[in-house]
Amino acid sequence: MAASALLMCLHLSLFVTTKAVNAGCQCVLYDNTFGNEHGTFTSPNWPVPYENNINCVLYTFLAPESDIVELSFHEFDVQKSNLECRLGDYVMLFLHLEEAAVDQKTLENTILCGKIGDIHQKHYSSGSALIFEFHTDWRIGNNTGFRGTYRFLNKSLFMIDGEPLFGTKCDYHFFRGNKSQSKGYFFSPLYPSTYPHNVRCAYHFMGKYNEKVVVNFEKVRLQQGDMSCLYSVDKIKVHDGKDARSPLIGQLCNYHDFVEVFSTGPDLYIEFYSQSHFPGQGFKASFQFNEENLNLGLNLPSTEPLNNGLLLPVIEEPRLSCDMWVTSTLSKNGTFASPNYPNFYPADIHCVYHFAARGKERVQIIFTDFDLHETIPSRVNRDCEGVDVLQVFIKVKGQMEKIKTFCGKTFPHQLMSNGPSMVLEFHTNKGSTSSKGFQAIYQFVSDFGIKEGSQDPQSVCGFIFNSLKQTNGTLTSPNYPGFYPRNSECHYFFVGVKTEKVQVTFTHFDVEGVTPCSADTASDYVEFSNTRSAASKFPRHCGLNKPKTIESKGDFLRVTFKSNNRFDGTGFKAFYQFLNQTSPSTIKRVRGSADKMNSKQSWILLTNVILLQVMNLKSVLVS
């Protein structure tokens, strides 16, 4: 099979691959799966180790004009001589081809070497052709090469359900007219292939006056890692309105799955930026125009559509009267409680409390009373098995995930959702008696529970502390002293005058993670920087050990808190203050003048300068 494919490719090379990377390249053509769902390709002699000094083998995959090529590596073992894979043995992929031809001027999209864990296993063409080159050098490494499959996918699977904006490369409008569809998909440019370098795309959703826009980013693959979006060059920005001047309610970078965004009105504006030299796959997202249901409220059955990854759950028939549905459209805050509270709650019941926020709001729950029936003290029964419980659910990667279970009389920490929704479920046993249950306050907050500083309009969760307004105070993690929300990124910008520096001292620190607080250890972290958007030169901090007092080099300091979707803690609390800096140039001028005076005058002048600095410092500390 391999020999016949090689002959076919060589025979058609004048028509299919009129140009090659170099004249010594051999070529293998795959243009059919012969009735199977997939075809198979391998390196020469696989699974026997490949030979050294293979100058070039071109693997050419040619789909029908209506299709693209999907390539999947299932086994991969290519000797790795350097980090960039540009020397030695490598596989070089060309994904963005207008025709099935490459030469020395054709820019590759990615180069692979190493083991299967070192590479992206799936790759896609942007058109009907995909080519990769396999090359080995003189070194013998006893590596087996690769084995993979290919198939052809119809381009219509990745068509954007919107109208392209004339005169732009990748801007789209999504109108909700009488004849237009109420839901669909949109993608980054060239998806599922890698997006181009240096592009800016805009997606504008315009619903009817009584509709909201719901967007679900089902897959986001930009730059791998856990960097802050502040200095990520590839990112997605979501604005709650008609254009980029509207409030920022969402920002995505790195990798994500199933992230939901709800607009507060009929318009939503999304921007995609790409400036990296090594673009990722991009994103796939679904959208839906949802007519606001004003019948949602306390103890009323929901009539919102079925939860298909976009919206709230639906129940076709009313459940027990203890079920509750609340959206921020109707009520920004209120109270809820177990049935019959403050009297004893019934035995053998199941109550569900649904909360749905809009925009960048988060659901915050603060308990004011908690008393559940228990046969074993909760301090012993830490897993709350076999007793009455209150369970908390949030959405993680598109699925409702239980994050907390409370029981007994232990007072729960206050809670905050990681996105627009949170669900609480109350279960009681048949033998439950003589307990009054719980009462709690719900709030839909857009400040993430952070009460000091001014909110930064350029950030989803950003706060500015200006010394002209306040020279000292407190900063906390979101929802402090409760559990901080998962999948959150918050920034604290301290801005002083030229003669000041910033000092931050932590009094509480509980940020889930293990040193060095990286993605490899699945850690949340706090980091510091002397610039607004450049990468931090300070080490990250996580765990239970409080950082030492942090002091800026100049009049600006940024503190960044970032959490993932794995675990949570109670976060941090710290005190900040702006301090006057001693100016070396001032002392130098004073000392220069003192040299011209007698020794007594010099000492008096220097003493006055020192006293003045001490008085300034005392005044800052007192204030």
C-alpha positions in Angstrom: 0.0 0.0 0.0 2.8 2.4 0.9 4.7 1.6 -2.2 1.7 2.1 -4.5 0.8 5.4 -2.7 4.4 6.5 -3.2 4.3 5.7 -6.9 1.0 7.5 -7.3 2.3 10.6 -5.6 5.5 10.6 -7.8 3.4 10.1 -10.9 1.1 13.0 -10.0 3.8 15.3 -8.7 3.8 17.4 -11.9 0.1 18.2 -11.2 -0.3 18.0 -7.5 3.0 19.0 -5.9 4.7 21.0 -8.6 7.1 22.4 -6.1 8.8 20.6 -3.2 10.8 21.7 -0.1 13.9 20.4 -1.9 14.7 18.3 -4.9 15.5 15.2 -2.9 12.1 14.9 -1.4 10.1 11.7 -1.8 6.3 12.1 -1.8 3.4 10.0 -0.5 -0.1 11.0 -1.5 -3.3 10.3 0.5 -6.4 11.4 -1.3 -8.9 8.7 -0.3 -9.9 6.6 2.8 -11.3 3.8 0.5 -14.7 3.7 2.2 -13.4 3.7 5.7 -13.9 6.5 8.3 -10.2 7.0 8.6 -7.0 6.3 6.6 -3.7 5.4 8.2 -0.2 6.8 7.8 3.2 5.8 9.3 6.8 6.8 9.2 9.1 4.6 7.1 9.6 1.1 8.4 7.3 1.7 11.4 7.3 0.2 14.0 10.9 -0.6 13.3 13.1 2.4 14.2 13.5 4.7 11.3 16.8 5.2 9.5 19.1 8.2 9.9 19.8 10.7 7.1 16.3 10.7 5.6 16.6 13.8 3.6 12.9 14.4 3.2 9.6 12.6 2.9 6.6 14.6 2.0 3.2 13.3 3.2 0.5 15.0 1.1 -3.1 14.8 2.1 -5.6 16.0 -0.5 -9.3 16.2 0.3 -12.2 17.1 -2.0 -12.7 20.8 -2.5 -15.7 20.9 0.0 -13.6 19.3 2.8 -10.6 19.9 5.1 -8.1 17.4 6.4 -7.9 16.2 10.0 -4.6 14.6 11.0 -4.3 12.6 14.3 -1.0 11.3 15.7 -1.6 8.2 17.9 2.0 7.2 18.4 5.0 9.6 18.1 8.7 9.0 18.9 11.0 11.4 17.0 14.5 12.1 18.4 14.6 15.6 20.0 17.9 17.4 19.6 16.7 20.9 20.6 13.7 22.7 22.1 12.6 24.3 18.9 12.8 21.1 16.8 14.4 23.0 13.9 17.6 20.8 13.8 17.9 17.1 13.9 14.9 14.9 13.4 11.5 16.6 13.0 8.0 16.7 11.4 7.2 20.0 9.8 3.5 20.7 9.1 2.1 23.1 6.5 -1.6 23.7 7.3 -2.5 26.9 5.5 -2.1 25.9 1.8 -4.1 27.3 -1.1 -2.9 24.4 -3.3 -1.2 21.0 -2.6 2.3 22.4 -3.1 5.2 23.7 -0.9 8.6 25.0 -1.6 11.5 26.7 0.3 9.5 29.9 0.6 6.4 28.3 2.1 6.1 29.0 5.8 5.5 26.1 8.1 2.8 26.3 10.8 4.3 24.0 13.4 7.3 21.7 13.9 7.1 18.5 16.0 9.7 16.3 17.7 10.0 14.3 20.9 7.4 12.0 22.5 3.6 11.9 22.1 3.3 14.0 25.3 5.3 16.8 23.8 3.0 17.5 20.8 -0.5 18.4 19.9 -1.9 15.2 18.5 -4.6 16.7 16.2 -3.9 19.1 13.4 -6.3 20.5 10.7 -5.8 22.1 7.3 -7.5 25.4 6.5 -8.2 24.2 3.0 -8.4 21.0 1.1 -4.7 20.2 1.3 -2.3 19.4 4.2 1.4 18.5 3.8 4.0 17.5 6.3 7.7 16.8 5.9 9.6 14.1 7.8 13.4 14.7 8.1 16.2 12.9 10.0 19.8 13.8 10.5 23.0 11.6 10.9 22.4 10.8 14.5 21.0 7.3 15.3 18.5 7.4 18.2 16.6 4.1 17.9 13.3 6.0 17.6 10.3 4.4 16.1 8.8 7.4 14.4 5.0 7.9 14.2 1.7 6.3 13.4 -1.5 8.2 12.8 -4.9 8.5 11.0 -6.4 11.0 8.7 -10.0 11.8 7.6 -11.8 14.4 5.6 -14.3 16.8 7.3 -16.9 18.9 5.5 -16.2 22.6 5.7 -19.8 23.4 6.4 -19.3 22.1 10.0 -17.3 25.2 10.7 -19.3 27.8 8.9 -20.1 30.9 11.0 -23.9 31.5 11.4 -23.6 35.2 10.9 -23.2 37.8 8.2 -19.7 38.9 7.3 -19.1 42.6 7.5 -18.1 44.1 4.1 -14.6 45.4 3.9 -13.3 43.4 6.9 -11.3 40.2 7.1 -13.2 38.5 9.9 -15.9 40.7 11.4 -19.5 39.3 11.6 -22.9 40.6 12.6 -25.6 38.3 14.1 -29.0 39.9 13.7 -32.1 38.5 15.4 -34.7 39.3 12.8 -37.9 37.6 12.1 -36.3 35.3 9.5 -32.9 34.8 11.2 -32.1 31.8 13.4 -32.1 32.2 17.2 -29.0 30.2 17.8 -25.8 29.0 16.0 -22.0 28.8 16.1 -19.1 31.1 15.4 -15.4 30.5 15.3 -11.9 32.0 15.2 -10.5 32.5 11.7 -9.6 29.3 9.9 -10.9 27.1 12.8 -10.3 24.2 13.4 -6.9 24.9 12.0 -4.6 27.4 13.7 -5.6 31.1 13.5 -3.4 33.5 11.5 -0.9 35.8 13.1 -1.8 39.5 13.8 -5.5 39.5 13.3 -8.4 41.3 15.0 -11.9 40.0 14.6 -15.2 41.4 16.0 -18.5 39.5 16.5 -21.5 41.7 17.1 -24.8 40.1 18.4 -27.9 42.2 18.1 -31.1 40.8 19.6 -34.7 42.0 20.0 -35.4 44.6 22.7 -36.6 42.0 25.1 -33.9 39.4 24.5 -30.6 38.6 26.1 -27.6 37.0 24.4 -26.1 33.8 25.8 -22.6 32.7 24.5 -20.9 29.5 25.4 -17.2 29.3 24.6 -17.2 25.5 24.2 -13.5 25.3 23.4 -10.7 27.9 23.7 -7.2 27.0 22.7 -5.0 30.1 22.5 -1.6 30.1 24.2 -1.0 27.2 26.6 -0.2 28.0 30.2 -1.7 30.0 33.1 -0.4 33.5 32.4 -2.4 36.5 33.3 -4.6 37.8 30.4 -3.0 41.2 31.0 0.1 40.3 29.1 -1.3 37.6 26.9 -1.0 38.6 23.3 -3.8 36.3 22.1 -7.1 37.0 23.9 -10.9 37.2 23.7 -12.8 40.2 25.1 -16.5 40.2 25.7 -18.3 43.6 26.0 -21.8 44.0 27.4 -23.2 46.3 24.6 -22.8 47.4 21.0 -19.1 48.1 20.7 -15.7 47.9 22.4 -16.6 51.0 24.6 -19.2 48.9 26.4 -18.4 47.4 29.8 -16.0 44.5 29.8 -17.7 41.4 31.3 -15.4 38.6 30.1 -11.8 38.0 29.1 -10.3 34.7 28.0 -6.8 33.7 27.2 -4.8 30.4 27.5 -7.1 27.2 27.5 -10.7 27.0 28.6 -13.7 24.7 28.1 -17.4 25.7 28.2 -17.3 29.2 29.6 -20.7 30.9 29.6 -21.4 34.6 29.2 -24.9 36.3 29.6 -25.6 39.8 28.4 -27.7 42.2 30.4 -29.4 43.6 27.3 -30.0 42.7 23.6 -26.4 43.4 22.4 -23.1 41.7 22.9 -19.8 42.6 21.3 -16.9 40.1 21.2 -13.3 40.9 20.1 -10.6 38.4 19.2 -6.9 39.5 19.1 -4.0 37.5 17.8 -0.4 38.8 18.0 1.6 35.7 18.9 4.2 34.2 16.6 3.0 30.7 17.4 -0.8 30.8 17.2 -3.1 28.2 18.8 -6.1 26.5 17.4 -8.5 29.3 18.4 -12.0 28.9 19.7 -15.4 27.4 19.0 -18.5 29.1 20.5 -22.2 28.8 20.4 -24.7 31.6 20.8 -28.4 31.9 21.5 -30.8 34.8 21.7 -32.9 34.2 24.7 -36.2 36.0 25.4 -36.1 37.2 29.0 -38.6 35.3 31.1 -39.9 37.7 33.7 -42.0 35.0 35.4 -38.9 33.7 37.2 -39.0 34.3 40.9 -39.5 32.8 44.3 -41.3 29.4 44.4 -42.3 29.6 40.7 -41.5 26.9 38.2 -39.2 27.9 35.4 -40.2 28.2 31.8 -36.7 28.9 30.5 -35.5 26.6 27.7 -33.8 23.3 28.4 -30.2 23.4 29.5 -28.2 22.5 26.4 -24.9 23.9 27.8 -26.3 27.4 27.4 -29.1 28.1 29.7 -30.7 27.3 33.0 -32.3 23.8 33.6 -36.0 23.4 32.8 -38.7 21.5 34.7 -41.9 20.7 32.8 -44.0 20.2 35.9 -43.9 22.1 39.1 -41.7 20.5 41.8 -42.2 20.9 45.5 -43.0 24.4 46.6 -39.6 24.7 48.2 -37.9 25.0 44.8 -36.8 28.5 44.1 -35.6 30.3 40.9 -34.0 33.8 41.0 -32.5 35.9 38.3 -30.7 39.2 38.8 -33.1 40.8 36.3 -35.8 40.6 38.9 -34.0 40.9 42.2 -30.4 41.9 43.0 -30.6 40.7 46.6 -32.8 39.0 49.1 -33.1 36.1 51.5 -34.0 32.4 51.2 -34.3 29.7 53.8 -35.2 26.0 54.4 -38.9 25.2 54.5 -40.8 26.4 57.6 -37.8 28.4 58.8 -37.4 29.4 61.7 -39.6 26.4 62.7 -38.5 22.8 62.2 -38.2 21.8 58.5 -40.0 18.6 57.2 -38.4 15.2 56.9 -37.6 13.5 53.6 -37.6 16.6 51.3 -35.4 17.8 48.4 -35.3 21.5 47.6 -33.4 23.1 44.8 -32.4 26.8 44.8 -31.3 28.2 41.4 -29.6 31.6 41.0 -28.8 33.1 37.6 -26.7 36.3 37.1 -26.2 38.5 34.1 -23.2 40.4 32.7 -20.1 40.1 34.9 -22.2 39.6 38.1 -21.5 36.8 40.4 -23.8 35.0 42.8 -22.8 35.6 46.5 -24.4 33.6 49.3 -23.9 34.7 53.0 -25.4 32.4 55.7 -27.1 34.1 58.7 -28.2 30.9 60.4 -27.4 27.2 60.0 -28.8 24.3 62.1 -29.3 20.9 60.4 -30.3 17.6 62.1 -27.4 15.3 62.7 -26.9 11.9 64.4 -23.1 12.3 64.4 -21.4 15.6 65.1 -20.2 17.3 61.9 -16.7 17.7 63.3 -16.5 13.9 63.3 -18.6 13.2 60.2 -16.6 15.5 57.9 -18.0 13.9 54.7 -21.6 14.5 55.9 -22.6 10.9 55.1 -26.1 9.8 56.0 -27.3 13.1 57.4 -29.2 16.1 56.2 -27.1 18.2 53.9 -26.9 21.4 51.9 -24.9 20.9 48.7 -23.5 23.6 46.4 -23.0 23.3 42.7 -21.3 25.4 40.0 -20.7 24.9 36.4 -17.2 23.5 35.5 -16.4 22.7 31.9 -20.1 22.7 31.0 -21.2 20.3 33.8 -22.7 21.1 37.2 -20.1 20.1 39.7 -20.5 19.8 43.5 -18.0 22.0 45.3 -19.2 22.0 48.9 -21.4 19.9 51.2 -22.5 21.4 54.5 -24.1 19.6 57.5 -24.7 19.8 61.2 -24.3 23.1 63.0 -21.0 24.2 61.5 -21.5 27.7 60.1 -20.5 27.7 56.4 -18.2 30.2 54.8 -19.8 32.7 52.4 -19.9 31.5 48.8 -19.4 33.0 45.4 -20.1 31.5 41.9 -17.4 31.2 39.3 -19.8 32.4 36.6 -23.4 33.4 36.1 -25.0 30.4 37.8 -25.1 28.6 41.2 -27.4 25.9 42.5 -27.9 24.8 46.1 -29.7 21.5 46.9 -31.2 20.8 50.4 -31.7 17.1 51.2 -33.3 15.8 54.4 -33.7 12.2 55.7 -36.9 10.5 56.8 -35.9 10.6 60.4 -35.1 14.3 60.5 -36.7 16.2 63.4 -36.2 19.1 65.7 -33.9 21.3 63.5 -34.8 24.7 62.1 -32.6 24.6 59.1 -30.9 27.5 57.5 -31.3 31.1 56.4 -29.1 33.0 54.0 -28.7 36.2 52.0 -28.2 36.1 48.2 -26.7 38.9 46.3 -25.8 39.5 42.6 -22.5 41.5 42.8 -20.4 43.0 40.1 -17.5 44.0 42.5 -16.6 40.4 43.3 -17.1 41.2 47.0 -14.1 43.6 47.0 -15.1 46.7 48.8 -12.0 49.0 48.6 -10.6 50.7 45.6 -12.3 52.0 42.4 -13.3 49.5 39.8 -11.2 49.6 36.6 -13.4 49.8 33.5 -10.7 48.1 31.4 -10.8 44.9 33.6 -13.5 42.3 34.4 -12.2 42.2 38.0 -9.8 45.2 38.4 -9.5 47.8 41.2 -7.4 51.0 41.3 -6.0 52.3 44.5 -4.8 55.9 44.1 -2.8 57.7 46.8 -4.5 61.0 45.9 -7.7 59.4 47.3 -6.4 57.2 50.1 -2.9 56.6 51.3 -3.5 53.3 53.2 -6.2 50.7 53.5 -7.0 47.0 53.0 -7.1 44.7 50.0 -8.7 41.3 49.9 -9.3 38.4 47.5 -12.7 38.1 46.0 -15.5 37.1 48.4 -13.2 37.4 51.4 -13.4 36.0 54.1 -15.4 33.3 52.3 -14.1 30.9 49.6 -12.8 32.8 46.5 -14.5 31.9 43.2 -12.9 29.4 40.9 -11.7 30.4 37.4 -11.2 34.0 38.3 -8.6 36.6 37.7 -8.5 39.9 39.6 -6.0 42.8 39.5 -5.2 45.5 42.1 -3.4 48.6 40.7 -1.7 50.9 43.1 -0.9 54.3 41.7 1.1 56.8 43.7 2.8 60.1 42.9 6.5 60.3 41.8 7.9 60.6 45.3 6.0 57.6 46.6 6.4 53.8 46.7 3.8 51.1 47.7 4.1 48.7 50.5 1.8 45.6 51.0 1.8 43.5 54.2 -0.3 40.3 54.3 -2.2 39.3 57.5 -4.0 36.3 56.1 -3.0 34.0 53.2 -4.7 30.8 52.0 -4.3 30.4 48.3 -4.6 26.8 47.1 -1.3 25.6 45.5 2.2 24.2 45.7 5.4 26.0 45.0 6.4 27.1 42.3 2.6 27.9 42.0 2.4 27.0 38.3 0.0 25.2 36.0 2.1 22.0 36.4 1.1 21.9 40.1 -2.5 23.0 39.3 -2.0 26.0 41.6 -3.9 29.2 42.2 -1.5 32.1 42.8 -0.8 35.7 43.7 1.9 37.6 41.9 3.3 41.2 41.9 4.7 43.5 39.2 6.0 47.0 38.9 4.3 47.5 35.6 0.7 47.2 34.5 1.0 44.7 31.7 4.5 43.2 31.6 5.2 39.8 33.0 6.1 39.7 36.7 9.7 39.5 37.8 8.6 38.6 41.4 8.1 34.9 42.2 4.5 33.7 42.5 3.0 33.0 45.9 0.5 30.2 46.9 -0.2 27.8 49.8 -0.5 28.9 53.4 2.8 30.8 53.9 2.2 34.6 53.8 4.5 36.5 51.5 7.0 38.8 53.1 6.2 42.5 52.9 6.2 43.6 49.3 7.6 46.9 48.3 7.5 48.5 44.9 10.5 50.0 43.2 8.6 53.1 42.2 5.2 54.7 42.4 3.3 51.8 40.8 2.5 48.2 41.9 0.2 45.6 40.5 -1.1 42.6 42.5 -2.7 39.8 40.5 -4.8 37.0 41.9 -5.6 34.0 39.6 -7.6 30.8 40.4 -8.2 27.8 38.3 -11.2 25.4 38.4 -9.7 22.7 40.7 -9.8 23.8 44.3 -10.4 26.9 46.4 -9.4 28.6 49.7 -10.3 31.6 51.8 -7.8 33.8 49.9 -5.9 36.7 51.4 -6.2 39.9 53.3 -3.5 42.6 53.3 -2.8 46.2 54.3 -1.3 48.6 51.9 0.3 52.1 52.3 1.9 54.6 50.1 5.3 55.8 51.5 7.3 58.8 50.7 10.7 57.8 49.1 14.0 59.4 50.1 15.3 61.1 47.0 19.1 60.4 46.6 19.5 63.5 44.4 18.1 65.7 47.1 20.6 64.4 49.7 23.4 64.7 47.2 22.5 68.4 46.6 22.3 69.0 50.3 25.6 67.3 51.0 27.2 69.3 48.2 26.0 72.5 49.8 27.1 71.3 53.2 30.7 70.9 52.0 30.8 74.7 51.4 29.6 75.4 55.0 31.4 74.9 58.2 31.0 71.6 59.9 28.4 72.9 62.5 26.1 74.3 59.7 26.5 71.1 57.7 25.3 68.9 60.6 22.4 71.2 61.4 21.2 71.1 57.8 21.6 67.3 57.4 19.8 66.8 60.8 16.9 68.9 59.6 16.6 66.8 56.4 16.5 63.6 58.3 14.0 64.9 60.8 11.8 66.0 58.0 11.8 62.6 56.4 11.0 60.9 59.8 8.1 63.3 60.3 6.7 62.6 56.8 6.9 58.8 57.5 5.1 59.2 60.9 2.3 61.2 59.3 1.8 58.5 56.7 1.7 55.7 59.4 -0.7 57.7 61.6 -3.1 58.4 58.7 
